[in-house]
Amino acid sequence: MVTILVPVRGSSSSKQRLRSGPSNSQSIDSLVLTMTKRVFDTINELSIPYEVYLLTADRNLPDELTDYSFKVIYDEGFDLNNAISKAVKQLNPEKYIVVMGDLPNLSSRLLTTIYYLLRVNDAVICPSHDGGTSILAARASTTFRFSYGPHSASLYLSQFQENHFRYTEIESIASWYDIDLISDLSRLKENEALPPQLAKILEELGE
């Protein structure tokens, strides 16, 4: 059994970088929700034994998410690293996978690969195109400091190496692009790697 933890900061406050431009806020909310649903749709395709948790500060989840069979862990919504650390300690899973909620190309194949890699590794990491971390997986016996933020992938890799962990680093299109800026969506559209639902929202945003 693997525990999958999906941090989503909540529709009212998430993706502030997306909201920093002149784009329509309603379309941004739709974008955040669509990306979150895509992540849970992908998780639902898995045939491995798993349990899934949504980590959020949002006490008013959109109705569109009620059809998914996840459990909810609420946090204060301020510090992502502290929230994930507390959640992992609370759940005390044998193995866990932290999957960011903004991965438009996430695949069940990648998650399944990570699941099996954890049989022979202490940790697995999937960096994002901007040096962040899209997916982080570890065994419960593996102790390290959560370091999400700028250049987090290199920070994790440094910890793994310093602690002599057995680890695998995966660079995959399924996890390479996370969506922090509208330009991230535009880049995916140019590369014909943007799912149709997100392409429609991008058009609504006038991009």
N, C-alpha and C positions, 0 to 999 in steps of 0.2 A: 504494500500500500504506500502510495506517495501522496503527500498533502500539497495541493496547489493553492498558492496565495496570490490573489490578484488585487494589488493596490489601485484604487480609483479615488481621486481626491474629492469627488462630489461635483455635481453639475453646477452648483452655484459659485464654486471657487476654482475648479480645476482648469488647467491649461491657460493660466494667466498670460503666458507668452503668446498664445493664439489670440487672446482677447486684446492684446496691446495695440493692434492695428484698428483700422476703421471698419472692419468687417461686421456684419449683422450678428448680434449676440444670439439671436434665436437659431440661426444657422450653425453657430459655433456649438451651442448646446446640442443640436442635432448631430453634429460631427462627433462630439465626445461620446454621446450615447451610442451612435452607430459603431464606433470603434470598440467600445466596451462589449456590445452585443456580439461583434465578430469574434472577440477573444473567447467569450463563453460558448459561442457556437462551435468554435474549434475544439475547445475542451470537451464538449459533449460528444465529439466524434471519437474520442479515445476508447480503446478496448483494454487498456491496462487498468489495474485496480487503483482508484484514486478517490480522494475527497477534495472538495474545492471550497474556498472561503473568499469572500469579498471583504477587503479591508478598506473602510471608508469613514469619513466624518459626516457624511450626508445622512441625516435621519429621515429624509423624505426621498426615498429612492423612486425613480420613474416607474410608472406602471409597466412599461415595456420590459423591465427586468424581473418582474414577479414570476414569469413563467420558467425561469431558470432555477435549477435545484442546487443553489449554493447556500452556505451559511454565512452570516454576516458578523464581522468583528468591527466594532466601532472604535475610532480613535479621535483624538482631539483635532486632528487636521493640520497640525503645525509642523512637526518634524517627521519626515518620512522614515528616516533611519531608526528613530526611536520607536515609531509605530510598528515597523516590521520586526524589530528586535523583541518588543513586548509580545507581539502576536506569536512569534516562533517559540518563545519561552512558555507562553500560555498553552499552545497546542502540543508542544513537546513531540513533534513527529519523528519517526525513524528516518524518513527522507522527505525533503520538501523542495518545491520549485516555486520561485517567485517570478511571476509573469506580469510585466507591465501591461496596463490596459489600453495602450495606444499603438498596438502593432498590427497594421492593416494586412500584412501578409503572413501572419502567424499560421503555422501548419501543425496538424496533429502528428504528422510524421516526425517533425523536429522534437516535439514534446516526448514522443515515444522513444526516440533516440536518446534523449537526455535521461529518461527513466532507466533505460538499460545501462547507460554509461555510469550511473550512480552505483551499480553493482560492483564496479571495479575502480571507481574514483571517489575521492573525498568531496570533490566539488566540480561543477561544470558551469561555464560562463559563456554567454552570448553577448558580445559587445554590440553597441549601436554605431551608426556611421559617424556620429559626432563625438565618440569617445566615452559615451555613457554605457549603461548596462541595461539591456532589454530583458534578459532572462538570467537568473542566478539560481543554481541548484546546489544542494549540499546534503550530506548525511548529518544526523543529529550529533554525532560524535565530533564533528568538525566545528571548531570554535574560531570565529573571526569577528571583526568589527564591520557592521554594515556601513557602507560609505557611498551611498547614492548621491549624485550631484555631478558637477563638472569633472571629467576625466576619471570617473569612478571605475571604469574597467581596468585601467592601469593600477589604481589603488588596490583593487581586489587581487590582481595578479601578483603584485608585490607582496601582499599578505600571504598568498598561497605559497609563493616561493620561499619566503622567510620561514614559514612554518613547515616546509617540506611536505606539503599536501600533494597527493596524487590528483591531478586535475586535467580537464580537457577544455580547451578554448575552441568555440565553434563560431565561424563567420558564415552566416547563411542569409539569403535574401528574406527568409521567413522571419528573421529577427533583426536584420541590419538596419531597417528604416523604422524609427519611431517618429511620432508626429508631435513636434513641439511648436513648429511654425507653419503658416500657410504655405511657405515656400517648400517645405518638406513634401506636402501633398502635390504641389506643382511639379516637383522633381520626379515623383513617382509617375505622374501622368505622362510626363515627357518620355519616360522609360517604358511606358505601357505596362506598368506594374501596379496601377491603382485599381482596386476593386470597383465595380460599377456603382455601388451604393455611395461610395465616397466621391467618385467622379461627379455624381449628380449634385452633391452638396457643394463641391468645389465650384461648379457652374453657378450655383445659387449665390455664392460669395463673390461672383464676378471675377474669378481668377482663371 
